[in-house]
Every structure is written in structure tokens, then in C-alpha cells.
Amino acid sequence: MRVLFLTQYGVLAASSRTRVFQYLPLLAQRGYQCRVLTVLPDRAIGGSQVLVTRDRWRKLGYYLWATGRTLAVGLQLWWLAPRFDLLFVQKVILPRPIRFLLRRRRRPVLFDFDDAIFTSEIRQPNWLARWKQRRNRTGLPAMLRLAAAAVVENDYTQDYAARFTAVVRITGPIDTETYRPAPDSVPRDGVVLGWIGSATTLPYLELIATPLRRLCTRHPEVRLLVIGATGVQLASVPVRSRPWRLEEELAALREFDIGLMPLPDDPWTRGKGGYKLLQYMAVGLPVVASPVGINTEIVAEGESGFLAGSEAEWEDRLERLVLDPQERRRMGERGRQIVESRYSLAGAATTLAAAIQRAAGDAR
């Protein structure tokens, strides 16, 4: 079986890494011959900062370049398509001419999207948000109609995709052979609350600034570690922050004692896949998360962590975990069990391989 993948980003971007690149070794073991085309390679990963800059010309230049790359790589996908049994497109909205040409190739397509890209993550009503919404309003349904099936992460995105095509649901997944608890528990002073993300999602931490401030005032041993941004400051909260690096990610996660995932409740966040939670739980951490979207499914309330819907609940749940290391250990062990049984990469690879075989078989 020959599969041609088209990814939105390179391996350094979480969406492309988790939805495509981490599958490749397992698919190769099953006899699949895979090739990957990438629209925005790793050298362009800094382009994600465009979403937080106020420089409109920088935004415009980046999106013009990205549009040109999409067209060029889409043409390459069309040209190579006859050599492959199936095309797997990861979150790339191809222009209408490319979609027209791909239909003529008569190759089955799987379309994967891990965010609610039928809405916008940009909350200010600016020209960029309006442009993306217009593009996705027509482009996403067109990609889904082109596809034999869509691969999605949760019920929210599944409900949308099911209006246009068949659906395969794969949440996460996470490589439980790589993401494991630290082999030895190293004693350390204090309790580390951990958050991992990017500059675009850093504002979510502001949602729990007050509970964190109150908690740290009562418990001076508590501190916050932020991975994925620098220069982070929260009043009266001792914060350490540093940039994210793939080769350092596992070690950074193992520095945490409790994993945090605050979220606002809006159309964009309801489509998130909860990958932070899976990372935390895979390395044996208890978690506290907002009860938004798939978080309510991943977190076993009172078993692997807590769902906190208000500032008072965040403060109470965090304090309970700060004061009880045995509870942290128990919840961390239960979270690890849940990830192994429901969200492992090995299990997801079996599901994906079956979807590829089914789509290719139906086409034949």
C-alpha cells in the first residue's frame, strides 16, 4: 500500500507531528510505503507568531507566502497522485483548481483535521479572522466532499464532518512508549504546576491568574513552570518559563507535579483534542482542566484529575493536590492507565491503517 501524505506543517508542529509523522514508523512496519509533502516546513514554524503580532503587513506577507506554498505543493500532490493508492491530507484547504484536478486523478482521499477549523481561533473581528472564516466556510466542506472519509479528534468536529463524508475518530494519540513517567522519583522542594503550549494559547493561563495568585500566597512552596513561551509573568505567582524544544519536551514534562489545561468555552476551544492532558497523564501526572469539549471525556473526575469550571473550583482542586502527594501519585497512575488503554499511538495506528485499507478498497 502506497500512501502520499500532505501535511500542513513539519514535524516541529504538534498537529502535523501527532496526526501524521508519528504514525510513519508504525505504518512502515505494516508494509506501507509512505511519502510526505509539507506546505509549511519547519524553517517556517516561526510563522505561527504571526497570529499574535500586531504588524498587519507581516501577517499579510506570511499568508501570501503560505497561499503560494499551498498552491505549489497542491500541484505536486496532483502530479504524484497516480503513483499512490491513497492521498492523506492533513488540515490543508486546497484551492479550488487543485481540488478539480485531484478529482480527475480518481485517487481516494482521507482528510484529517484536529481543530475546529470551520470557525476561527482569532477572537478579534479583524480582517485575518474574516478572511480565514470565508475561506474555510467553503473550502472545508469542499475538502470533506472530496474525501472518502474524515479523520477527527472529538464529537464536536465529528458532528460537523459527518454532514459531508464518513468519519473516523482518533483522539490524540500519544506514543506511550516515549511518554512515560520518570523512572525514579527525584525528591525536590516545592510543588510545580506545569503548563505546556505556545504563545498563541498563553492567554488561557490568564483565566486562572487569580486562583494561582491566592494559592501561591498561602503556599509559598508552589511555583508555575511554563513551557513554550518566555518572559511569562503573573502577579504574585513565582513563574519560570522557557521555549519549547522537541528534544527537551519529555524532560520538561517530568519536572511538573500537576498538569494544567485552562480553556475558555467557545466554538474554537470545543474542537480541541486535549493533547496537553494526554501528555501530562502519559508521564503520570494528575491534571486539572476546564470542563470544555473533549476534556470532559479524557479526565476521569476524581480519578485521574479534576475538572474546574470556576475560579473557586480551580483554587480548591489545586490546593487539594498540592497538599496531598499520595493523591497526586494515585491520580497520576490512573491517568497513565487511561492513556495506555484509550489513547495510545499503537492502538490509533491500527485504526488508521484500517481506515486507509477501507478507503483504498472502496475506491478499487
Residue pairs with C-beta under 8 A, 6 or more apart in sequence:
1 31
1 32
1 33
1 85
1 86
1 356
1 357
1 360
2 32
2 33
2 34
2 35
2 83
2 84
2 85
2 86
3 27
3 32
3 33
3 34
3 35
3 84
3 85
3 86
3 87
3 88
3 356
4 34
4 35
4 37
4 77
4 80
4 81
4 83
4 84
4 86
4 87
4 88
5 20
5 34
5 35
5 36
5 37
5 88
5 89
5 90
6 36
6 37
6 38
6 39
6 73
6 74
6 77
6 87
6 88
6 89
6 90
6 92
7 16
7 19
7 20
7 21
7 36
7 37
7 38
7 39
7 90
7 91
7 92
8 15
8 16
8 38
8 39
8 40
8 90
8 91
8 92
9 15
9 16
9 38
9 39
9 40
9 41
9 42
9 44
9 45
10 16
10 38
10 40
10 41
10 42
10 43
10 45
11 17
11 21
11 42
11 246
12 42
12 45
12 246
13 40
13 42
13 45
13 48
14 275
15 90
15 91
15 114
15 115
16 38
16 90
16 91
17 246
18 114
18 172
18 173
18 174
18 275
19 90
19 91
19 112
19 114
19 151
20 36
20 88
20 90
20 112
21 36
22 173
22 175
22 345
23 345
23 348
23 349
23 352
24 34
24 36
26 345
26 346
26 349
27 34
27 349
27 352
27 353
28 34
30 349
30 353
32 353
32 356
35 80
35 84
37 73
37 76
37 77
37 80
38 73
39 66
39 69
39 70
39 73
39 92
40 47
40 66
40 69
47 62
47 66
48 198
48 199
48 200
49 199
50 58
50 59
50 62
50 63
51 121
51 122
51 200
52 199
52 200
53 59
56 127
59 128
63 128
63 131
70 92
70 93
70 94
70 95
71 95
71 98
73 92
74 92
74 94
74 95
74 98
75 98
75 101
77 87
77 89
77 94
77 98
77 102
78 98
78 101
78 102
78 105
81 87
81 102
81 105
81 107
82 105
82 107
84 107
85 107
85 108
85 360
86 107
86 108
86 109
86 110
86 356
86 359
86 360
86 363
87 102
87 107
87 108
87 109
87 110
88 109
88 110
88 112
88 356
89 109
89 110
89 111
89 112
89 143
89 147
90 112
90 113
91 112
91 113
91 114
91 115
91 117
93 117
93 135
93 136
93 139
93 140
93 143
94 102
94 139
94 143
96 142
99 142
99 143
99 146
102 109
102 146
103 146
106 363
107 363
108 148
108 359
108 360
108 362
108 363
109 146
109 147
109 148
109 359
110 147
110 148
110 149
110 150
110 151
110 168
110 355
110 356
110 359
111 143
111 144
111 146
111 147
111 149
111 150
111 151
111 165
112 150
112 151
112 152
113 140
113 150
113 151
113 152
113 157
113 161
114 152
114 153
114 157
114 273
115 121
115 157
115 268
115 271
115 272
115 273
116 156
116 157
116 160
116 267
116 268
116 270
116 271
116 272
117 136
117 140
117 271
118 136
118 137
118 140
118 160
119 133
119 136
119 267
119 268
119 271
120 129
120 132
120 133
120 136
120 268
121 200
121 268
122 128
122 129
122 132
123 129
123 266
141 163
141 164
144 150
144 161
144 163
144 164
144 165
145 164
145 165
147 165
148 165
148 166
148 359
148 362
148 363
149 165
149 166
149 167
149 168
149 355
149 358
149 359
150 161
150 164
150 165
150 166
150 167
150 168
151 167
151 168
151 169
151 170
151 352
151 355
152 158
152 161
152 167
152 168
152 169
152 170
153 169
153 170
153 171
153 172
153 271
153 272
153 273
153 274
153 294
154 169
154 171
154 271
154 272
154 273
154 274
154 293
154 294
154 297
155 294
156 270
156 271
156 293
156 294
157 271
158 167
158 169
161 167
168 351
168 352
168 355
170 348
170 351
170 352
171 273
171 274
171 278
171 294
171 297
171 298
171 342
171 343
172 273
172 274
172 275
172 278
172 339
172 343
172 345
172 348
173 278
173 343
173 344
173 345
173 347
173 348
173 349
174 275
174 278
174 279
174 282
174 339
174 343
174 344
174 345
175 344
175 345
176 282
176 339
176 340
176 344
176 345
176 346
177 345
177 346
178 250
179 250
179 253
179 279
179 282
179 283
179 339
180 282
180 283
180 284
181 254
181 283
181 284
181 332
181 336
182 254
182 283
182 284
189 221
190 221
190 222
190 223
191 219
191 221
191 222
191 223
191 257
191 258
191 322
192 223
192 224
192 225
192 255
192 256
192 257
192 258
193 212
193 222
193 223
193 224
193 225
193 256
193 257
193 258
193 260
193 318
194 224
194 225
194 226
194 227
194 252
194 253
194 255
194 256
194 257
194 258
194 259
194 260
194 280
194 285
195 205
195 224
195 225
195 226
195 227
195 259
195 260
195 261
195 276
196 226
196 227
196 228
196 244
196 249
196 252
196 253
196 276
196 279
197 204
197 226
197 227
197 228
197 229
197 276
198 228
198 229
198 244
199 228
199 229
202 226
202 228
202 229
202 232
204 262
204 263
204 264
205 226
205 232
205 234
205 260
205 262
206 234
207 262
207 263
207 264
207 290
208 260
208 262
208 311
208 314
209 234
209 235
209 237
210 311
211 311
211 312
211 314
211 315
211 318
212 224
212 234
212 237
212 318
213 234
213 235
213 236
213 237
214 315
215 222
215 315
215 318
215 319
215 322
216 222
216 223
216 224
216 236
216 237
216 238
217 236
218 319
219 319
219 322
221 322
222 238
222 322
223 237
223 238
223 239
223 240
224 234
224 237
224 238
224 239
224 240
225 239
225 240
225 241
225 252
225 255
225 256
226 232
226 239
226 240
226 241
226 242
227 241
227 242
227 243
227 244
227 249
227 252
227 253
228 243
228 244
229 241
229 243
230 241
230 242
230 243
231 241
232 239
232 241
233 239
242 252
244 252
250 283
253 279
253 280
253 283
253 285
254 283
256 280
256 283
256 285
257 285
257 321
257 328
258 285
258 286
258 287
258 288
258 318
258 321
258 322
258 328
259 276
259 277
259 279
259 280
259 281
259 285
259 286
259 287
259 288
259 305
260 287
260 288
260 289
261 274
261 276
261 277
261 280
261 287
261 288
261 289
261 290
261 295
262 289
262 290
262 314
263 269
263 272
263 289
263 290
263 292
263 293
263 295
264 290
264 292
265 290
265 292
269 292
269 293
270 292
270 293
271 293
272 292
272 293
272 294
272 295
273 294
274 289
274 293
274 294
274 295
274 297
274 298
277 287
277 289
277 295
277 298
277 299
277 305
278 298
278 339
278 343
280 287
280 335
281 287
281 298
281 304
281 305
281 332
281 335
281 336
281 338
281 339
282 335
282 336
282 339
283 336
284 332
284 333
284 335
284 336
285 328
285 332
285 335
286 304
286 305
286 306
286 321
286 327
286 328
286 331
286 332
286 335
287 299
287 304
287 305
287 306
287 331
287 335
288 305
288 306
288 307
288 308
288 314
288 317
288 318
288 321
289 295
289 298
289 299
289 305
289 306
289 307
289 308
290 307
290 308
290 309
291 307
291 308
291 309
295 307
296 307
298 338
298 343
299 305
299 306
299 307
300 334
300 335
300 338
301 307
303 331
303 334
304 331
304 332
304 334
304 335
304 338
305 331
305 335
306 313
306 317
306 320
306 321
308 314
308 316
308 317
308 318
320 327
321 327
321 328
321 331
